[in-house]
Amino acid sequence: TISIPSGVTIANSGTATGFGGDNTPSFFAYQGSGQVIPNATNTTVTLDTELYDTDNAFSSNTFTVPSGEGGKYFFSIALGKKNWNTSQAYIVLKVNDGSSDTDHLFYEDGDAQGDNNTLTQSGIVNMSAGHTAAVYYYQDGGANGTLRSSIGKTYFNGYKLIGV
């Protein structure tokens, strides 16, 4: 162990290990098959395919902060609509602290007209070990609607921020 005093500059011509962080845990889950979203119902979005999950922290449509990994997390959500015309649609990231749900990253489209629109939202949420995060969707187009399924159309991803 070498202690580096304050004010010292380190020049490294070799391999540096053990410095900084790696933005884990991190995950990317997406919808592999279209999900029907009932009219006027707040529905959990089904994310049935994982591209990656560094800490096995994403399961059953929910991310759970692993033990010892509390902190600030960056999340990104995209929900692709397939041939919908709705007067209101919203996506929300719900965080549960073990006793209650809190809405975070709320996005509302008050005139979600048109075919194949994609609603997106991203932001930073402070989370503690054991907290969970899941995506919900609401639409009031008068009929059921189907989400577009593919890696770039309906997804939820996130990672822990380092040094914040």
Salt bridges, closest charged atoms under 4 A:
GLU69 OE1 - LYS160 NZ 3.20
ASP103 OD1 - LYS94 NZ 2.75
